Amino acid sequence: MKLYELAWGLYPRRVAIYLAEKGLAEIERIAFDAMQEWPPAELKSVSPSGTVPILIPDGGPAIRQSVAILEYLEEIHPSPGMLGRTARDRARTRELMSVIDEACIHFGTWCHNASPVFAMREPQSHDAARVARDAFFHHVAILEVLVSETSGPFLAGDEVTVADCMAMATFQFANRFYGVTLPEDCPALDRWYEDFSQRASATPPEYPKVLHDMAYGLPGIQLSKAA
């Protein structure tokens, strides 16, 4: 089984944190360099979109979406379980996963339409960036409510779940690469983030300096209606 990834990318980090928490080390991992020509030739052969992560199961077709990869790995490696012990627990975990995934989509739209990282690659709209920014923080607020309803050190309760892996990848990337921090009115999420950041699985990756210098400070970009 092979996993194609980008060591510091948001979506590949979901899988990387999961693998560390799960203790899965037998997967062959192939990391690409975003500072080289993209997409690499090897990646083009398995992904028409040129995105990662991609999992190539033994004898099976490629799985090209991070959530599908996480669900697949959880099914073939059910212990220790990271979706929840009961049907209700698993429903809560998947609810959290859905909110996190939607937040990621809005965050990506914000970045693509406002960050200098993408300014020379594609058209940008400050109106679209503003809408996406507000939608991202709206979903963060929803996540705060869900976390506040649950007791325990992790998002879904007393045990680490896939939701923790997805959330850590999201907020770590937003914070360390773009300078986007959790809002002050999210104490439950903030406590969780500070605690989970201490886990070995959440050790921050190294970001390419050239890209990091352009990306950091996203919240300071003015998104006026006239822009």
Secondary structure, DSSP 4 states (H G I P E B T S, - for coil): -EEEE-TT-HHHHHHHHHHHHHT---SEEEE--TTSSSS-HHHHTT-TT--S-EEE-TTS--B--HHHHHHHHHHHS-SS-SS-SSHHHHHHHHHHHHHHHHHHHHHHHHHHHH-GGGTTTS---HHHHHHHHHHHHHHHHHHHHHHHTS-SSBTTBSS--HHHHHHHHHHHHHHHHH--PPPTT-HHHHHHHHHHTTSGGGPPPPPPHHHHHHHTTGGGS---TT-
